[in-house]
Amino acid sequence: MKATIYHNPKCGTSRKTLEILRDCGADVWIHEYLKNPPDLEQLKQLYAEAGITPRDGLRTKEPLASELGLDRPGVSDDEVLEAMVRHPILIERPLVQTTKGTRLCRPHEVVREIL
């Protein structure tokens, strides 16, 4: 099975998810999104495939999210997406795509749903 992981090697959850993928024998393409951020259309597609909103995919623990006002009521999906494109640290990780679907793998065991 082929898999793509939008990965941050400094993130424990991302590393554990990658380990599960490898242990299951997946052919994994690692997309280090902080070095090579997805564009607006890619993010929209990933979240649509995962069945989540951009706000669900926002890394709210990142102080920049509140500094930019992304935690305020009524913030639009477009505002969140545009901030993520400008500041990829705001993208919650890891996102994983396989032929069986796309998931935001928090907690890391969620990846098993698409293996």
C-alpha positions in Angstrom: 0.0 0.0 0.0 1.2 3.5 -0.8 0.8 6.3 1.8 1.7 9.9 2.0 2.3 11.5 5.4 2.4 15.2 6.0 5.1 14.9 8.6 7.0 17.0 11.1 10.0 14.9 12.4 10.0 16.9 15.6 6.4 15.8 16.5 6.1 12.6 18.6 2.6 11.8 17.2 3.9 12.2 13.7 6.8 9.9 14.3 4.6 7.3 15.9 2.2 7.4 12.9 5.1 7.0 10.5 6.3 4.0 12.5 2.9 2.4 12.3 2.9 3.0 8.5 6.3 1.4 8.1 5.4 -1.5 10.5 2.4 -2.3 8.3 4.6 -2.4 5.2 3.3 0.7 3.6 5.4 2.4 0.9 5.6 5.8 2.5 6.3 9.1 0.8 7.2 11.6 3.6 6.2 15.1 2.9 7.9 17.4 5.4 5.3 20.1 5.1 7.4 22.7 7.1 10.1 22.6 4.4 7.7 22.2 1.5 4.2 23.5 2.5 1.1 22.5 0.7 -0.6 25.2 -1.3 -4.2 26.5 -0.7 -5.8 24.0 -3.1 -3.9 21.0 -1.7 -5.0 21.9 1.9 -8.6 22.3 0.8 -8.4 18.9 -0.9 -6.8 17.2 2.1 -9.4 18.5 4.5 -12.3 17.6 2.2 -10.9 14.1 1.8 -10.5 13.8 5.5 -14.0 15.1 6.2 -12.8 17.9 8.4 -12.9 21.7 8.3 -9.8 23.8 8.1 -10.5 24.9 11.7 -10.4 21.1 12.7 -7.0 21.0 11.0 -5.6 24.1 12.7 -2.9 23.6 15.3 -4.5 25.6 18.1 -1.7 24.8 20.5 0.6 26.9 18.4 0.7 30.4 20.0 0.6 32.0 16.5 -3.0 30.8 16.0 -4.2 33.0 18.8 -1.8 35.8 17.9 -3.5 35.9 14.4 -7.0 35.7 15.9 -7.7 32.4 14.4 -9.4 31.2 17.6 -12.0 33.9 17.5 -15.6 33.0 16.8 -16.7 33.5 13.2 -13.2 33.1 11.7 -13.8 31.8 8.1 -12.3 28.7 6.6 -10.5 30.9 4.0 -8.9 32.9 6.8 -7.6 29.8 8.4 -6.4 28.3 5.2 -4.6 31.4 4.1 -2.9 31.6 7.5 -1.8 28.0 7.2 -0.3 28.6 3.7 1.6 31.6 5.1 2.6 29.9 8.3 2.6 26.1 7.8 3.4 25.6 11.5 -0.3 26.1 12.0 -1.1 22.9 10.1 -2.0 20.1 12.6 -0.2 16.9 11.9 0.2 14.3 10.8 -2.1 14.1 7.8 -2.0 10.7 6.1 -3.4 9.7 2.6 -3.8 6.2 1.4 -6.0 4.6 -1.2 -8.5 4.0 1.6 -8.8 7.6 2.6 -7.2 10.6 4.3 -7.1 11.2 8.1 -5.7 13.7 10.5 -4.0 11.1 12.7 -4.4 12.5 16.2 -4.2 10.3 18.1 -1.7 8.3 16.0 -3.8 5.1 16.1 -6.3 6.8 13.8 -4.0 5.9 10.9 -5.1 2.2 11.2 -8.6 3.3 9.8 -7.0 3.8 6.4 -4.6 0.8 6.3 
